[in-house]
Amino acid sequence: MHYYSFNIADYRKDTSHLSPIEHYIYRFLIDWYYLDESPIPKETQQVIRRLGLGSDNIQHLTNVLNDFFECTENGYIHKRIEEEISAYHDR
């Protein structure tokens, strides 16, 4: 999926507690999820590398994953994104 609707007001309402690096991480993870149409891998080193972050940002990544994603056996899922991808495939 190469396009998704982005509601600025909803994003700001849900993310006002994030630091600037956490905003970067969350937006990158959202884009990655939509583009690959699959959960974020559970292997954090792989995620850190793909985001271009250093190991000093693992806690920031963990914060974002815990706040917005659910850890499953297939990786970290995001319910809203899953719904959007499903609706996209239904069209």
C-alpha positions in Angstrom: 0.0 0.0 0.0 1.7 3.2 -1.1 -0.9 5.7 0.1 -2.9 6.2 3.3 -5.0 9.0 4.8 -3.4 10.8 7.7 -5.5 12.7 10.2 -3.3 15.3 11.8 -5.7 16.0 14.7 -6.0 12.4 15.6 -2.3 11.9 15.4 -1.6 14.9 17.6 -4.3 13.9 20.1 -2.8 10.4 20.5 0.9 11.4 20.4 1.2 14.6 22.5 3.3 12.7 25.1 6.0 11.6 22.6 9.5 13.1 22.4 10.7 14.2 18.9 12.7 11.0 18.4 9.6 9.0 19.4 7.6 10.9 16.8 10.2 10.0 14.2 10.1 6.4 15.2 6.3 6.2 15.2 5.9 7.9 11.8 8.6 5.7 10.3 6.9 2.5 11.7 3.5 3.6 10.4 5.0 4.1 6.9 6.9 0.8 7.1 3.8 -1.0 8.1 1.6 0.4 5.3 4.3 -0.1 2.7 5.1 -3.7 3.6 1.5 -4.5 4.7 2.9 -6.7 7.5 3.6 -6.4 11.2 6.8 -4.8 12.5 9.4 -7.6 13.3 9.8 -8.5 17.0 13.6 -8.4 16.5 14.4 -4.9 17.7 18.0 -4.9 16.3 16.5 -5.3 12.8 14.0 -2.5 13.5 16.7 -0.2 14.9 18.9 -0.8 11.8 16.1 -0.2 9.3 15.1 3.1 11.1 18.8 4.2 11.0 19.0 4.5 14.8 21.7 3.8 17.3 21.4 1.3 20.1 20.9 4.3 22.5 17.4 4.6 21.0 16.2 1.1 22.0 14.2 2.5 24.9 12.5 5.1 22.6 11.6 2.3 20.2 10.3 0.1 23.1 8.1 3.1 24.3 6.5 3.5 20.9 6.0 -0.2 20.4 4.4 -0.6 23.8 2.2 2.5 23.4 0.8 1.9 19.9 1.4 -1.8 18.9 0.5 -5.2 20.1 3.1 -7.9 20.3 2.0 -11.1 18.6 3.8 -14.2 17.4 3.9 -12.6 13.9 5.4 -9.3 15.2 4.0 -6.0 16.4 0.6 -5.3 14.9 -1.3 -2.0 14.8 -5.0 -2.5 14.8 -6.0 0.6 12.9 -3.4 0.0 10.2 -4.6 -3.7 9.9 -8.2 -2.4 9.5 -7.0 0.1 6.8 -5.0 -2.5 4.9 -8.0 -4.9 5.0 -10.4 -2.3 3.7 -7.9 -1.4 1.0 -7.8 -5.1 -0.2 -11.6 -5.3 0.0 -11.9 -2.5 -2.6 
